């Protein structure tokens, strides 16, 4: 059974067909690559799957749940994460703080609990902090936890973004050109990580 199924997906902008009848089935544990030249529609495909742009036709299903018509945050809450072509780390925040932003959908303590730093909020924050540290250990970047994200090299930032996507234990991760701008050594690290 497919964890992600895309059937007859089409996307049009002002009468121009950017994607036409795209079909992809991804099984759990499978790694699938989308290859094509610049302008072929790879990022458009990811944006449609993530709910950033509405498809003009077709159907997208994640683990049995139809994604068509859902907002990006609803889709993310169902277990789909993505990275972007350009770095999406928050400047001025540490790597660990950037990692913690990956848990914004997984929090269970409401605004009241957060405002008053309730015991349940502190416990939840400690759990998220440990998950973030585990993800950094997994990608061998824990030594940068207290450094500002914008002080890291481009390649290090790409690895941190992937770690942030992994930290919340999604069912599917979409990586938009994950190796762009990486050195040969970093590409080898990325391949080993994947």
CORRA-V261581 format. One record per run of one state. SS is the DSSP state (@ for helix, = for strand, . for the rest). FROM is the first residue (numbers start at 1). TO is the last residue. If there is no record, write none. Layout:
BEGIN
((SS FROM TO) (SS FROM TO))
END
This chain:
BEGIN
((. 1 1) (= 2 13) (. 14 15) (= 16 27) (. 28 41) (@ 42 49) (. 50 56) (= 57 62) (. 63 64) (= 65 66) (. 67 71) (@ 72 77) (. 78 79) (= 80 83) (. 84 93) (= 94 94) (@ 95 103) (. 104 110) (@ 111 115) (. 116 118) (@ 119 138) (. 139 141) (@ 142 144) (. 145 147) (= 148 148) (@ 149 151) (. 152 153) (@ 154 167) (. 168 171) (= 172 175) (. 176 183) (@ 184 193) (. 194 194))
END
